[in-house]
Amino acid sequence: MSTAADERNARAPWALTAPALMLFVGVLLIPLAMTVMLSFHDWGQYKGIEPVFILKNWHEIATDPYYAEMFWRTFRIAILTTLLTALLGAPEAYILNRMSGRWKSLFLLVILGPLLISVVARTLGWALLFGGNNGLVNKLLMSLGVIRSPIPFMFTETGMVVALAHVMMPFMVLSVWAALQRLNPQIENAAMSLGAGPVTIIRRIIMPQIMPGVLSGAIIVFSLSASAFATPAIIGGRRLKVAATLAYDEFLNTLNWPLGAAVATLLLVALVLIVVGSNALIERRYAEVFR
């Protein structure tokens, strides 16, 4: 009798996780596997997709400098966005953590509020503010005589970095704020009583404590920025493509699905390797914090 009960108890976790596992396989793994297989097919303008195993798409990506430039632009924009969110988000999270209860709740709502608004709407806001001669900010500055020509924002990497940083900022702030919850505020008071200055407290006490949160937020921001589509499509347009917008164009404009699948697969593999490797280094470096 006990043996049968033990077998039922052993099967219970599998029975409970089976629906979620089936959904994961059906919604994620199977489409990814089909996308990878599609990248090895052939395509022609008149013959369409041919289910043959060839490396033409991968060879084209590996040998054409256009794709190297496009992927480099994708990761360059993601890195700059990550650095900008870290420089602005870490101090913001520290200030939020030092606020009193009522003000902390209010400003936490302000930080999380943009997540309730569509990414498209937030990006279009930047386009309305700095969109050439008709942008509200550009028109105001030119009418005041501050600038003579519009600030170049649309179809520039700078504009994409600024817009992406605005979209990704809550993820960095929440990651750093979660790390600050581990920090005892009395440690700062003890350091001040021992004669440590503000710079020393920040450098020797606060930064080592919040660095795991900054690095964790950096992984999230980098991966989301490198795979973002809406913001680069609106700000960069067709003049300044990244990997996501290129894959979209190959799928829906040129209808070259195998090449678009190869671009998407390469982007996915690169992001997985970067994220897994960075996460392993962070956990190894800050093993005591994650225990």
C-alpha positions, -999 to +999 in steps of 0.1 A: +000+000+000+028+024+009+045+016-024+014+026-044+011+058-024+048+066-030+043+061-067+013+085-068+033+111-048+061+108-073+038+112-103+019+141-087+045+169-097+045+157-133+007+156-134+005+191-120+031+205-144+019+186-175-006+213-187+019+241-184+046+220-200+023+211-229+014+248-234+051+257-233+060+231-259+031+240-281+033+278-280+071+283-277+093+253-285+074+240-316+072+275-333+109+280-326+118+247-340+098+254-371+115+288-375+149+272-373+139+246-399+125+273-421+158+291-421+174+262-441+148+263-469+152+280-502+131+309-516+127+324-550+105+353-562+086+331-586+090+296-570+083+307-534+095+286-505+111+252-513+114+227-485+150+218-492+180+218-468+205+245-479+228+269-462+222+298-487+205+321-462+232+316-435+259+320-460+244+353-472+242+366-436+278+355-429+293+370-460+272+402-466+286+432-447+251+447-446+239+421-420+271+425-399+265+462-398+228+457-389+235+433-361+263+456-348+238+485-348+213+464-330+237+455-302+253+489-301+219+505-295+210+479-269+243+485-250+239+523-251+203+520-239+215+497-210+241+522-200+217+551-201+191+533-180+217+523-155+231+558-151+196+573-146+177+543-131+201+535-102+200+570-086+163+571-092+158+537-074+180+549-045+160+581-041+128+560-042+141+537-015+149+566+008+114+582+005+088+579+032+059+554+029+033+577+013+057+594-011+073+561-020+040+546-030+031+577-051+064+577-070+064+540-074+031+544-092+047+571-113+075+547-123+052+518-130+025+539-147+042+539-182+040+501-182+003+505-184+005+524-216+013+509-250+049+510-262+036+523-295+019+552-278+049+561-257+072+560-287+048+581-308+050+607-280+087+611-287+080+614-324+054+642-317+079+660-295+109+659-318+096+649-352+113+674-375+099+709-381+065+699-367+077+685-334+063+705-305+097+709-287+115+717-320+088+743-329+090+759-294+128+761-294+130+775-329+103+801-321+123+812-290+155+814-311+173+788-291+180+766-322+179+774-359+172+739-372+152+710-357+170+687-333+178+655-352+158+628-335+139+608-360+158+582-380+188+585-358+205+561-334+204+588-307+166+590-310+163+552-308+185+551-277+165+578-259+131+563-268+142+528-258+157+541-225+124+557-217+105+524-224+130+502-205+136+525-175+110+509-151+128+475-155+161+489-143+145+509-115+126+479-102+157+457-103+179+481-084+151+489-060+147+452-052+184+450-045+182+480-022+157+462+000+185+441+012+205+471+023+202+481+060+200+519+061+217+519+095+249+509+078+251+543+061+245+560+094+273+539+110+297+549+082+288+586+086+294+583+124+329+568+117+338+598+095+330+585+060+320+611+034+291+608+010+313+597-019+330+570+002+296+557+014+283+555-022+315+539-035+323+515-006+288+507+008+259+514-016+275+505-050+287+470-039+252+463-025+232+474-055+255+462-082+237+428-085+205+446-091+221+469-117+236+439-135+203+420-134+185+450-147+211+454-174+205+419-186+167+425-188+171+459-205+197+447-230+177+416-241+145+436-244+162+465-263+180+442-287+148+424-296+125+455-296+105+461-327+079+489-321+103+516-310+130+510-336+103+507-363+087+541-354+119+561-346+143+544-370+118+537-398+131+520-429+162+541-430+177+527-398+170+490-395+178+467-366+175+429-365+139+428-355+127+453-382+148+435-408+132+401-399+098+418-401+105+432-436+118+399-448+086+381-436+060+406-446+074+428-473+098+408-495+081+375-484+115+359-481+105+338-450+136+316-449+160+346-448+138+363-421+138+331-401+176+330-403+179+366-391+154+359-362+172+326-353+206+343-352+193+371-330+177+346-306+208+325-304+230+356-298+207+369-271+205+335-253+243+331-253+248+367-240+221+365-213+231+330-201+267+339-200+262+372-183+238+356-157+264+329-149+291+355-144+269+376-122+259+346-100+295+335-097+307+370-088+279+378-063+271+342-051+267+355-015+240+379-025+219+354-043+219+329-014 
